[in-house]
Every structure is written in structure tokens, then in C-alpha cells.
Amino acid sequence: MRYDTPDDDLLLSDACVLAGKTLKTFTKKTLKAVILEMSLPPSVYATMALREILRCSTNQQYQIGLSEKSKPTPLPPIVTVVKTPEGSYIDY
């Protein structure tokens, strides 16, 4: 599946489907995702299966790091505001 931004919803929950919500149409389609459905027997964990399939860590800190890397870096301010005891002013 292709989608536009890391924050896009790729699937609807059952509650969203019952509420009549729909997914947006992706136009840029610059990112890729795989939607995986599994039916596992008792005592078999999806995280273990994913770790084996993806060959990457599924621990929380690693996944948080991936999320942090996808966030855009903030741009520097256009003007600099200098604060002094007397007040604030814009430094040109």
C-alpha cells in the first residue's frame, strides 16, 4: 500500500466503520506500507513473528526512535526576539 505522510490512517477500526467513516484518498503516495493479517495458534506471539519476518527490533525504544526520525525538523525563526529586563525587541 502506498500513502502520503507518516501520520496517515491506513486502516479503519471497527468503530470507525460502524460510524460510517472513510479513509482519505492518497495522492502523492510517496511512502510504502505492508498490511499484514495473521491467524496464529495459541501461545504464538505476533511480535515474535514480526521480528523474524522483518529482521529488526520490535522493542519500544527502537520503535520510538523510528517515530522521532520521521518528525520534521523545526525551521529557525524568521526574526530573533531579544528579551531584556526592560522589555523585548526584534533584532534585525
C-alpha positions as CSV (number, residue, x, y, z in Angstrom):
1,M,0.0,0.0,0.0
2,R,1.2,3.5,-0.7
3,Y,0.4,6.6,1.4
4,D,1.4,10.2,1.8
5,T,2.6,11.0,5.3
6,P,3.6,9.1,8.4
7,D,0.5,10.3,10.2
8,D,-2.0,9.0,7.7
9,D,-4.6,6.4,8.8
10,L,-4.1,3.3,6.7
11,L,-6.9,1.2,8.1
12,L,-10.2,2.0,9.8
13,S,-11.1,0.5,13.2
14,D,-14.3,-1.5,13.6
15,A,-15.8,1.5,15.5
16,C,-14.9,3.9,12.6
17,V,-16.5,1.5,10.0
18,L,-19.7,1.3,12.1
19,A,-19.7,5.2,12.4
20,G,-19.6,5.4,8.6
21,K,-16.1,7.0,8.4
22,T,-13.9,6.5,5.3
23,L,-10.2,6.8,4.6
24,K,-8.9,9.7,2.6
25,T,-7.6,9.1,-0.9
26,F,-3.8,9.2,-1.1
27,T,-2.5,11.4,-3.9
28,K,1.3,11.7,-3.5
29,K,1.8,8.0,-2.5
30,T,5.5,8.6,-1.5
31,L,5.6,6.1,1.3
32,K,5.1,2.3,1.3
33,A,3.4,0.1,3.9
34,V,2.6,-3.6,4.1
35,I,-0.8,-4.6,5.7
36,L,-0.3,-8.0,7.3
37,E,-3.1,-10.2,8.6
38,M,-2.2,-13.2,10.8
39,S,-4.0,-16.1,12.3
40,L,-1.8,-17.6,14.9
41,P,-2.3,-20.6,17.1
42,P,-2.4,-20.3,20.9
43,S,0.9,-19.4,22.6
44,V,2.4,-17.9,19.3
45,Y,3.0,-14.2,19.6
46,A,2.7,-11.8,16.7
47,T,5.6,-9.7,17.9
48,M,7.9,-12.7,17.6
49,A,6.6,-13.5,14.1
50,L,7.1,-9.9,13.0
51,R,10.6,-9.8,14.5
52,E,11.5,-12.9,12.4
53,I,9.9,-11.6,9.2
54,L,11.3,-8.1,9.4
55,R,14.7,-8.9,11.0
56,C,14.6,-5.8,13.1
57,S,14.0,-5.0,16.7
58,T,10.4,-4.6,17.9
59,N,11.3,-3.2,21.3
60,Q,9.7,0.1,22.4
61,Q,12.8,2.3,22.4
62,Y,13.7,1.2,18.8
63,Q,10.2,2.0,17.6
64,I,10.1,5.3,19.4
65,G,13.4,6.2,17.6
66,L,11.8,5.4,14.3
67,S,8.9,7.8,15.1
68,E,11.3,10.5,16.2
69,K,13.2,10.2,12.9
70,S,10.1,10.7,10.9
71,K,9.2,14.0,12.6
72,P,10.1,17.1,10.6
73,T,12.8,19.3,12.0
74,P,11.5,22.8,13.0
75,L,12.6,25.7,10.9
76,P,14.6,28.5,12.6
77,P,12.5,31.7,13.4
78,I,12.5,34.3,10.7
79,V,13.2,37.1,13.3
80,T,15.0,37.0,16.6
81,V,13.2,38.3,19.6
82,V,15.6,39.5,22.3
83,K,14.3,39.7,25.8
84,T,15.9,42.1,28.3
85,P,14.8,43.3,31.8
86,E,13.5,46.5,30.1
87,G,11.3,44.5,27.6
88,S,11.6,42.6,24.4
89,Y,12.6,43.8,20.9
90,I,13.2,42.3,17.5
91,D,16.8,42.1,16.5
92,Y,17.2,42.8,12.8
